[in-house]
Each structure stands twice: as structure tokens, then as C-alpha cells.
């Protein structure tokens, strides 16, 4: 598990992931497998509350292992997203790199209230 040298990259692929948090269980947003030979530059994570009436809490964590495994480190922890509003967790000004064998998850306080979009670059 190494971090690829991003000075001499051969490929940069722009990607987006969309996830509806249909339960209150931790849900993987992006996972970079061990020995992938890639690094992911996370440009944006946004959580939208699609409930027109109630606020909903969101937690977004970076994990020390792929697939939501290992130790979780919070980007945001139990932050309330008002009804019909969104929360920008990461933007271009606060971009982060997701190395091999790391992942990002989200957890909703209420099932079916939050949708999350992640925009990132897969660099190899």
C-alpha cells in the first residue's frame, strides 16, 4: 500500500458518486482498494436533506481501511442539515486525498432523508 506519485500521472479520471442514505447504518461513499495504484482527490462532498419538514443529522468519516473498515476519523460529526437544505462537507478549497486502502462513509440520523454527492478525481 503506497501512495502513487502524482507528479508523473498517466491518467486523471473525473468521477461522481451519488448515494441515497436509505438507512441509519454507515454507508460507503468512496472506497480506494488496497494496491489499487491510485489516489483519489476528493473535490466535493455535499449532503442534501430531501425531507421537506424535518432536519436530519449527518456524519461523514474518513476510514483507515477500504470499505468503511478500520478507524473512523470524522470530517463532520452529527451535524444537523435543515429540511430542504444541504451541507457542503468538502469543497475545492478543502479538498483531501484518499490513498490506497482508505474510504469515506456517511451516516444519516434518519433513514431516507439524506442524499450525498461526491465529486472526485481518480489519479494513477
N, C-alpha and C positions, 0 to 999 in steps of 0.2 A: 504494500500500500504506500504509494508515493504520490506526491502532488506533481502533475505534469508541468514541465517548463512552459510557461505561457508566452515566452518571448518568441519561440520558434514554432508557433502553432501551424498546423496544416489545415484545420477545419474549425470554423465557428458556425454553429447552427442555432438560429434563434428559435426558441420554443415557448409555448404557453401551456399551462396545465390548469384545468378547471375542476373543482371538486365541490359537490353539494354535501354538506355535513349532515347526513341523514340519521345520525345517532349522536349520543354524547360520548362515544368512545373516541379515543385518539385515532386520527386518520392520517395516513401518509399523504403528503402533498408532492414531494420530490424526494427521490432516493438515488444516490450515486453508489453503485455497487463497488465492492472491493475489487481491485485490479481492473477497473474499467479503463484506465489510461486517460481519464477525462477529469476535468474540473468544471463545475457549473458556477457561472456568475449569476447570482440571483439579483435581478434588477428591480423587481417589484413583487410584493405580496399585498393583496388587498382582500379584506373580508367584508362582505356586504350582508346586511341583515335584511332578509326578504319578508320578514313578518311586519305587517302594516300597523301593528298595535303595540307589541312588547319589545323591550330591549333584550339583548342576548349577550352573554359573556363569551369571550373567545380567548383561548390560549394558543400561542404559536411557539413551538420549541425547535431548536436545532439539536439533533441527536448525535452521539459519538459513534453510532453504528448505522448501517443501512437498514431500511425497512422499519424505522422507528425504534430500533434497538439501542442498547447501551444507555448512557446517561443523557438525560434531557437538560438542556440549558435554554431558559426562556428568552424569547425575543419580546413577547408581551405575555403577561400572566393575568388571567381573569379580568380582562378589560371589557367594559360594557360598550356594546355597539347599539346605539339608539335604533328604534324602529325606522325602517326605510332609510337607513344611513349606511355609510361604510367607514372602515378604518384602514388607513394605509399603514401597514406594519413595516415594510421596507420599500424604499424608493431609490431612484438612481443616485441620489446623494448619500444614501446609507447602504449601498449595495454590499453584499457579502459573497464570499467564495465558499462553495460546498465541495470539499475534497472527497477523494475516494473513501468509501465505507462510512459515509455520513448521510443524514437525512433530515428532512423538515416535516413536522407534523402539525396538525391543528386539532383543537378540541373545542366543541361547542357546548355551551351551558344548557341549551335546549335543542332537541333534535329538529331537523328540517327548517331551522331559522336562518342558517348562515350558508353562504356560498363564497368560496375562496378562489381567487385567480392568482397564479404565479407566472411571471414572465422571467425567462432566464436564457442564458447563452450556454450551450454545451460546447466546451473548448477541448480540442485534442490535437 
